[in-house]
Amino acid sequence: MANRRGQSTTIPDFQSGEILLPAVIERNEKRVRLSFWKKLSKVGARIPFAEEAAGAYFCATDRKTPMRVRATLLAALAYFVMPADLVPDFLAVIGFTDDATVLLTALSIVQAHIKPRHGKAARRALGLPEPDPEKNED
């Protein structure tokens, strides 16, 4: 996140050669693989971003996804599955706002890497129908 040639210091430069912390990525991946579906099955009906979270999961666990993108998504998903976070999930209405903010921010940063196959896998895993190609959502 170095500030080179006027780049933002808050958004990672995915083209740079910055060193990632493999131990952190590995810990996040383990946490996400062990807890993601358990957590989503408990709260999926109460959160409006379940499909996006599942799509992020499939992108993050896809070995074809670039490591920096996987690291970003795994960090956001690890925050989602952590039992304790900034705003406790059991609080009505606001409990998942921090989770949504972290995940949707990560998704906006790596959006180009979320492939149709990730969305399709997410809908299939959640039992959602495929979008109707005839339907134009302008």
N, CA, C and O of each residue as an XYZ file, in Angstrom:
552
protein
N       0.809     -1.180      0.000
C       0.000      0.000      0.000
C       0.859      1.253      0.000
O       0.433      2.305      0.478
N       2.026      1.145     -0.518
C       2.922      2.290     -0.591
C       2.345      3.330     -1.542
O       1.650      2.998     -2.502
N       2.639      4.561     -1.266
C       2.130      5.644     -2.073
C       3.105      5.927     -3.210
O       4.006      6.755     -3.074
N       2.923      5.240     -4.322
C       3.766      5.415     -5.500
C       2.948      6.090     -6.590
O       1.807      5.710     -6.850
N       3.533      7.079     -7.212
C       2.890      7.767     -8.338
C       1.468      8.201     -8.025
O       0.578      8.067     -8.864
N       1.249      8.720     -6.820
C      -0.050      9.268     -6.469
C      -1.124      8.240     -6.173
O      -2.304      8.588     -6.132
N      -0.756      6.991     -5.966
C      -1.750      5.967     -5.668
C      -2.242      6.115     -4.239
O      -1.522      6.605     -3.369
N      -3.463      5.691     -4.010
C      -4.045      5.745     -2.681
C      -3.289      4.829     -1.729
O      -2.855      3.744     -2.116
N      -3.134      5.263     -0.501
C      -2.475      4.414      0.493
C      -3.480      3.553      1.241
O      -3.086      2.734      2.071
N      -4.775      3.719      0.966
C      -5.778      2.919      1.657
C      -6.247      1.725      0.844
O      -6.798      0.777      1.404
N      -6.042      1.756     -0.455
C      -6.452      0.648     -1.311
C      -5.191     -0.051     -1.799
O      -4.309      0.590     -2.370
N      -5.095     -1.359     -1.579
C      -3.878     -2.064     -1.992
C      -3.663     -2.001     -3.494
O      -4.618     -2.017     -4.271
N      -2.426     -1.931     -3.887
C      -2.047     -1.960     -5.292
C      -1.841     -3.425     -5.666
O      -0.811     -4.014     -5.337
N      -2.815     -4.008     -6.351
C      -2.770     -5.438     -6.653
C      -1.730     -5.785     -7.708
O      -1.465     -6.964     -7.944
N      -1.138     -4.786     -8.344
C      -0.109     -5.036     -9.340
C       1.298     -4.954     -8.749
O       2.278     -5.287     -9.416
N       1.391     -4.511     -7.503
C       2.714     -4.319     -6.908
C       3.322     -5.644     -6.476
O       2.657     -6.680     -6.473
N       4.584     -5.592     -6.117
C       5.282     -6.779     -5.652
C       5.360     -6.836     -4.141
O       6.260     -7.470     -3.593
N       4.418     -6.175     -3.450
C       4.460     -6.162     -1.996
C       4.368     -7.585     -1.445
O       3.708     -8.450     -2.021
N       5.030     -7.802     -0.339
C       5.061     -9.114      0.291
C       3.800     -9.311      1.123
O       3.443     -8.463      1.941
N       3.134    -10.433      0.907
C       1.976    -10.799      1.712
C       2.462    -11.646      2.882
O       3.540    -12.237      2.822
N       1.690    -11.701      3.909
C       2.048    -12.491      5.075
C       1.415    -13.878      4.955
O       0.243    -14.052      5.290
N       2.178    -14.865      4.479
C       1.617    -16.196      4.228
C       0.961    -16.822      5.457
O      -0.058    -17.498      5.322
N       1.511    -16.617      6.640
C       0.929    -17.219      7.846
C      -0.452    -16.646      8.130
O      -1.352    -17.372      8.553
N      -0.623    -15.359      7.903
C      -1.929    -14.723      8.127
C      -2.940    -15.229      7.100
O      -4.079    -15.543      7.443
N      -2.522    -15.304      5.860
C      -3.411    -15.800      4.809
C      -3.817    -17.240      5.103
O      -4.987    -17.597      4.970
N      -2.863    -18.056      5.496
C      -3.147    -19.453      5.809
C      -4.112    -19.570      6.992
O      -5.031    -20.388      6.971
N      -3.898    -18.752      8.016
C      -4.794    -18.772      9.186
C      -6.200    -18.332      8.790
O      -7.185    -18.939      9.211
N      -6.293    -17.283      7.983
C      -7.608    -16.816      7.542
C      -8.316    -17.869      6.691
O      -9.518    -18.092      6.838
N      -7.558    -18.516      5.798
C      -8.173    -19.543      4.954
C      -8.680    -20.707      5.796
O      -9.774    -21.216      5.554
N      -7.915    -21.122      6.759
C      -8.341    -22.224      7.635
C      -9.600    -21.830      8.406
O     -10.550    -22.608      8.496
N      -9.602    -20.630      8.954
C     -10.767    -20.147      9.711
C     -12.004    -20.097      8.827
O     -13.088    -20.513      9.236
N     -11.836    -19.584      7.612
C     -12.965    -19.455      6.692
C     -13.470    -20.829      6.259
O     -14.676    -21.078      6.263
N     -12.558    -21.715      5.888
C     -12.988    -23.060      5.452
C     -13.708    -23.826      6.565
O     -14.639    -24.583      6.290
N     -13.287    -23.636      7.812
C     -13.907    -24.347      8.929
C     -15.230    -23.734      9.378
O     -16.104    -24.449      9.869
N     -15.390    -22.419      9.218
C     -16.525    -21.751      9.852
C     -17.515    -21.064      8.919
O     -18.629    -20.748      9.337
N     -17.138    -20.829      7.678
C     -17.991    -20.012      6.817
C     -19.395    -20.581      6.648
O     -20.377    -19.890      6.918
N     -19.502    -21.826      6.206
C     -20.832    -22.380      5.923
C     -21.641    -22.569      7.189
O     -22.866    -22.447      7.172
N     -20.970    -22.864      8.278
C     -21.660    -22.975      9.563
C     -22.312    -21.635      9.929
O     -23.486    -21.579     10.296
N     -21.531    -20.567      9.821
C     -22.037    -19.227     10.154
C     -23.115    -18.808      9.172
O     -24.148    -18.281      9.587
N     -22.903    -19.027      7.883
C     -23.883    -18.605      6.890
C     -25.197    -19.355      7.051
O     -26.265    -18.782      6.838
N     -25.132    -20.633      7.425
C     -26.377    -21.390      7.622
C     -27.161    -20.859      8.823
O     -28.387    -20.960      8.853
N     -26.472    -20.302      9.798
C     -27.150    -19.742     10.980
C     -27.765    -18.375     10.696
O     -28.848    -18.062     11.191
N     -27.070    -17.558      9.897
C     -27.488    -16.157      9.749
C     -27.915    -15.785      8.338
O     -28.366    -14.663      8.109
N     -27.783    -16.696      7.395
C     -28.047    -16.384      5.991
C     -29.400    -15.772      5.719
O     -29.513    -14.881      4.877
N     -30.420    -16.223      6.402
C     -31.762    -15.692      6.173
C     -31.924    -14.278      6.728
O     -32.846    -13.559      6.342
N     -31.029    -13.877      7.635
C     -31.141    -12.545      8.267
C     -30.251    -11.493      7.630
O     -30.332    -10.318      7.988
N     -29.417    -11.887      6.708
C     -28.505    -10.895      6.114
C     -28.795    -10.734      4.630
O     -29.009    -11.721      3.927
N     -28.804     -9.502      4.151
C     -29.109     -9.268      2.738
C     -27.925     -9.510      1.803
O     -28.067     -9.384      0.587
N     -26.769     -9.852      2.351
C     -25.582    -10.028      1.508
C     -25.097    -11.475      1.486
O     -23.916    -11.725      1.246
N     -25.991    -12.424      1.733
C     -25.608    -13.842      1.768
C     -25.055    -14.318      0.427
O     -24.058    -15.039      0.388
N     -25.694    -13.920     -0.669
C     -25.218    -14.359     -1.990
C     -23.836    -13.779     -2.288
O     -22.979    -14.466     -2.843
N     -23.621    -12.528     -1.923
C     -22.311    -11.904     -2.138
C     -21.248    -12.579     -1.282
O     -20.122    -12.791     -1.730
N     -21.613    -12.914     -0.048
C     -20.658    -13.594      0.841
C     -20.284    -14.963      0.274
O     -19.113    -15.344      0.285
N     -21.269    -15.692     -0.214
C     -20.995    -17.011     -0.789
C     -20.160    -16.878     -2.059
O     -19.258    -17.683     -2.289
N     -20.443    -15.885     -2.877
C     -19.638    -15.645     -4.075
C     -18.196    -15.316     -3.712
O     -17.260    -15.777     -4.365
N     -18.026    -14.513     -2.663
C     -16.680    -14.181     -2.183
C     -15.962    -15.438     -1.705
O     -14.766    -15.601     -1.945
N     -16.686    -16.322     -1.033
C     -16.099    -17.580     -0.559
C     -15.573    -18.395     -1.743
O     -14.440    -18.876     -1.717
N     -16.396    -18.547     -2.772
C     -15.973    -19.355     -3.919
C     -14.821    -18.700     -4.676
O     -13.955    -19.400     -5.199
N     -14.795    -17.389     -4.741
C     -13.674    -16.696     -5.377
C     -12.407    -16.866     -4.537
O     -11.332    -17.128     -5.076
N     -12.535    -16.719     -3.232
C     -11.375    -16.806     -2.330
C     -10.777    -18.205     -2.291
O      -9.575    -18.358     -2.070
N     -11.591    -19.213     -2.501
C     -11.087    -20.588     -2.444
C     -10.746    -21.153     -3.825
O     -10.344    -22.309     -3.954
N     -10.912    -20.330     -4.837
C     -10.582    -20.715     -6.217
C      -9.084    -20.503     -6.434
O      -8.603    -19.374     -6.339
N      -8.357    -21.551     -6.717
C      -6.904    -21.465     -6.895
C      -6.522    -20.659     -8.144
O      -5.362    -20.280     -8.303
N      -7.486    -20.398     -9.023
C      -7.208    -19.576    -10.205
C      -7.250    -18.075     -9.867
O      -6.787    -17.248    -10.652
N      -7.797    -17.738     -8.718
C      -7.871    -16.340     -8.287
C      -6.483    -15.891     -7.838
O      -5.805    -16.623     -7.117
N      -6.049    -14.694     -8.254
C      -4.729    -14.195     -7.831
C      -4.608    -14.135     -6.295
O      -5.581    -13.851     -5.597
N      -3.409    -14.406     -5.794
C      -3.184    -14.493     -4.350
C      -3.585    -13.208     -3.620
O      -4.169    -13.286     -2.539
N      -3.295    -12.049     -4.167
C      -3.645    -10.797     -3.478
C      -5.159    -10.656     -3.336
O      -5.644    -10.150     -2.324
N      -5.896    -11.095     -4.334
C      -7.358    -11.046     -4.287
C      -7.861    -12.051     -3.253
O      -8.733    -11.736     -2.444
N      -7.308    -13.251     -3.288
C      -7.695    -14.276     -2.306
C      -7.424    -13.773     -0.892
O      -8.255    -13.946     -0.001
N      -6.264    -13.153     -0.683
C      -5.903    -12.645      0.643
C      -6.902    -11.597      1.119
O      -7.303    -11.603      2.283
N      -7.301    -10.703      0.228
C      -8.267     -9.654      0.576
C      -9.608    -10.266      0.967
O     -10.188     -9.909      1.992
N     -10.094    -11.186      0.144
C     -11.387    -11.818      0.427
C     -11.327    -12.701      1.675
O     -12.258    -12.702      2.481
N     -10.250    -13.441      1.833
C     -10.127    -14.289      3.029
C     -10.110    -13.454      4.301
O     -10.675    -13.863      5.315
N      -9.474    -12.297      4.263
C      -9.463    -11.422      5.442
C     -10.876    -10.936      5.752
O     -11.286    -10.938      6.912
N     -11.618    -10.522      4.737
C     -12.992    -10.055      4.945
C     -13.894    -11.186      5.433
O     -14.710    -10.989      6.333
N     -13.747    -12.372      4.837
C     -14.562    -13.517      5.250
C     -14.187    -13.987      6.652
O     -15.055    -14.414      7.413
N     -12.912    -13.913      6.999
C     -12.483    -14.282      8.360
C     -13.123    -13.345      9.374
O     -13.533    -13.783     10.449
N     -13.213    -12.064      9.045
C     -13.889    -11.111      9.936
C     -15.353    -11.496     10.091
O     -15.899    -11.437     11.193
N     -15.993    -11.892      8.991
C     -17.401    -12.293      9.022
C     -17.626    -13.489      9.942
O     -18.623    -13.528     10.664
N     -16.720    -14.461      9.931
C     -16.940    -15.677     10.725
C     -16.436    -15.568     12.157
O     -16.734    -16.435     12.979
N     -15.673    -14.515     12.474
C     -15.167    -14.372     13.855
C     -16.334    -14.242     14.823
O     -17.288    -13.512     14.553
N     -16.265    -14.948     15.953
C     -17.357    -14.881     16.915
C     -17.485    -13.508     17.577
O     -18.589    -13.117     17.957
N     -16.406    -12.785     17.720
C     -16.448    -11.449     18.325
C     -15.922    -10.444     17.311
O     -14.845    -10.620     16.742
N     -16.699     -9.389     17.094
C     -16.232     -8.346     16.188
C     -16.670     -6.986     16.704
O     -17.196     -6.877     17.811
N     -16.456     -5.960     15.911
C     -16.703     -4.590     16.328
C     -18.127     -4.366     16.812
O     -18.335     -3.780     17.874
N     -19.106     -4.826     16.047
C     -20.514     -4.718     16.431
C     -21.034     -6.139     16.574
O     -21.135     -6.856     15.579
N     -21.369     -6.568     17.799
C     -21.830     -7.943     18.008
C     -23.020     -8.297     17.117
O     -23.972     -7.525     17.000
N     -22.952     -9.473     16.494
C     -23.971     -9.891     15.533
C     -25.346    -10.091     16.154
O     -26.345    -10.058     15.435
N     -25.430    -10.296     17.450
C     -26.721    -10.546     18.067
C     -27.550     -9.268     18.245
O     -28.736     -9.350     18.564
N     -26.949     -8.096     18.046
C     -27.692     -6.845     18.154
C     -28.640     -6.711     16.968
O     -28.226     -6.772     15.810
N     -29.910     -6.528     17.280
C     -30.914     -6.408     16.222
C     -30.597     -5.224     15.322
O     -30.077     -4.207     15.781
N     -30.903     -5.355     14.082
C     -30.773     -4.361     13.025
C     -29.316     -4.025     12.681
O     -28.957     -4.080     11.504
N     -28.468     -3.682     13.648
C     -27.119     -3.216     13.334
C     -26.043     -4.283     13.483
O     -24.877     -4.022     13.187
N     -26.405     -5.461     13.929
C     -25.418     -6.489     14.233
C     -24.507     -6.907     13.101
O     -23.358     -7.281     13.336
N     -24.998     -6.850     11.880
C     -24.189     -7.294     10.742
C     -23.716     -6.140      9.872
O     -23.160     -6.370      8.798
N     -23.925     -4.896     10.316
C     -23.509     -3.763      9.481
C     -21.996     -3.715      9.312
O     -21.508     -3.387      8.230
N     -21.251     -4.036     10.359
C     -19.792     -4.020     10.220
C     -19.320     -5.148      9.315
O     -18.406     -4.958      8.513
N     -19.936     -6.322      9.437
C     -19.592     -7.450      8.573
C     -19.872     -7.097      7.109
O     -19.051     -7.354      6.229
N     -21.047     -6.505      6.866
C     -21.416     -6.119      5.506
C     -20.453     -5.078      4.958
O     -20.039     -5.157      3.801
N     -20.095     -4.104      5.785
C     -19.188     -3.053      5.343
C     -17.829     -3.623      4.957
O     -17.288     -3.283      3.904
N     -17.279     -4.481      5.799
C     -15.972     -5.072      5.514
C     -16.038     -5.921      4.247
O     -15.183     -5.794      3.370
N     -17.038     -6.776      4.147
C     -17.136     -7.675      2.999
C     -17.411     -6.911      1.706
O     -16.766     -7.163      0.688
N     -18.356     -5.988      1.737
C     -18.701     -5.269      0.511
C     -17.581     -4.330      0.070
O     -17.419     -4.082     -1.125
N     -16.811     -3.809      1.018
C     -15.644     -3.005      0.654
C     -14.605     -3.877     -0.046
O     -14.053     -3.492     -1.076
N     -14.345     -5.051      0.520
C     -13.392     -5.976     -0.104
C     -13.876     -6.364     -1.501
O     -13.088     -6.412     -2.445
N     -15.158     -6.635     -1.626
C     -15.701     -7.014     -2.938
C     -15.563     -5.878     -3.948
O     -15.271     -6.119     -5.119
N     -15.769     -4.650     -3.500
C     -15.647     -3.530     -4.435
C     -14.204     -3.364     -4.918
O     -13.971     -2.928     -6.045
N     -13.246     -3.708     -4.072
C     -11.836     -3.596     -4.444
C     -11.438     -4.664     -5.462
O     -10.642     -4.400     -6.363
N     -11.987     -5.857     -5.320
C     -11.564     -6.984     -6.165
C     -12.659     -7.427     -7.142
O     -12.610     -8.538     -7.671
N     -13.616     -6.581     -7.370
C     -14.798     -6.898     -8.164
C     -14.493     -7.558     -9.508
O     -15.214     -8.466     -9.919
N     -13.472     -7.133    -10.177
C     -13.149     -7.690    -11.498
C     -12.762     -9.161    -11.429
O     -12.783     -9.852    -12.448
N     -12.413     -9.643    -10.259
C     -11.980    -11.031    -10.112
C     -13.109    -11.976     -9.705
O     -12.919    -13.192     -9.668
N     -14.279    -11.423     -9.399
C     -15.432    -12.259     -9.073
C     -16.029    -12.686    -10.415
O     -16.616    -11.877    -11.134
N     -15.872    -13.942    -10.727
C     -16.270    -14.474    -12.033
C     -17.694    -15.028    -11.978
O     -18.195    -15.353    -10.901
N     -18.347    -15.135    -13.145
C     -19.694    -15.722    -13.188
C     -19.755    -17.109    -12.531
O     -20.769    -17.466    -11.931
N     -18.672    -17.889    -12.643
C     -18.675    -19.228    -12.031
C     -18.779    -19.136    -10.502
O     -19.344    -20.028     -9.869
N     -18.243    -18.075     -9.910
C     -18.334    -17.905     -8.454
C     -19.767    -17.580     -8.048
O     -20.279    -18.112     -7.064
N     -20.409    -16.698     -8.820
C     -21.811    -16.369     -8.546
C     -22.722    -17.571     -8.734
O     -23.648    -17.794     -7.954
N     -22.447    -18.343     -9.781
C     -23.253    -19.541    -10.054
C     -23.091    -20.559     -8.922
O     -24.074    -21.146     -8.468
N     -21.861    -20.767     -8.472
C     -21.619    -21.692     -7.352
C     -22.298    -21.194     -6.081
O     -22.824    -21.992     -5.305
N     -22.289    -19.887     -5.865
C     -22.928    -19.308     -4.677
C     -24.435    -19.550     -4.714
O     -25.022    -19.985     -3.723
N     -25.060    -19.267     -5.862
C     -26.512    -19.479     -5.971
C     -26.860    -20.953     -5.799
O     -27.846    -21.293     -5.146
N     -26.054    -21.818     -6.383
C     -26.300    -23.261     -6.252
C     -26.186    -23.690     -4.786
O     -27.032    -24.437     -4.295
N     -25.152    -23.225     -4.087
C     -24.944    -23.593     -2.686
C     -26.067    -23.067     -1.794
O     -26.430    -23.703     -0.804
N     -26.613    -21.908     -2.147
C     -27.685    -21.306     -1.347
C     -29.072    -21.756     -1.780
O     -30.072    -21.379     -1.168
N     -29.133    -22.563     -2.839
C     -30.432    -23.038     -3.337
C     -31.224    -21.951     -4.032
O     -32.454    -22.000     -4.051
N     -30.540    -20.966     -4.606
C     -31.205    -19.871     -5.303
C     -31.281    -20.178     -6.793
O     -30.401    -20.846     -7.337
N     -32.324    -19.695     -7.450
C     -32.434    -19.932     -8.897
C     -31.436    -19.076     -9.666
O     -30.986    -18.033     -9.192
N     -31.105    -19.545    -10.859
C     -30.249    -18.772    -11.754
C     -31.058    -17.573    -12.251
O     -32.274    -17.670    -12.414
N     -30.392    -16.450    -12.491
C     -31.121    -15.303    -13.031
C     -31.687    -15.622    -14.405
O     -31.087    -16.375    -15.172
N     -32.828    -15.057    -14.709
C     -33.487    -15.270    -15.991
C     -32.789    -14.411    -17.045
O     -32.837    -13.184    -16.960
N     -32.137    -15.032    -18.044
C     -31.423    -14.258    -19.063
C     -32.363    -13.395    -19.905
O     -31.929    -12.412    -20.505
N     -33.634    -13.752    -19.951
C     -34.622    -12.993    -20.729
C     -35.002    -11.703    -20.026
O     -35.446    -10.745    -20.659
N     -34.825    -11.684    -18.704
C     -35.232    -10.536    -17.909
C     -34.163     -9.450    -17.992
O     -33.002     -9.692    -17.660
N     -34.548     -8.272    -18.428
C     -33.630     -7.152    -18.548
C     -33.809     -6.269    -17.324
O     -34.891     -5.727    -17.097
N     -32.749     -6.124    -16.533
C     -32.852     -5.357    -15.294
C     -32.211     -3.989    -15.459
O     -31.227     -3.688    -14.784
N     -32.748     -3.151    -16.346
C     -32.216     -1.793    -16.536
C     -32.732     -0.858    -15.501
O     -32.388      0.324    -15.509
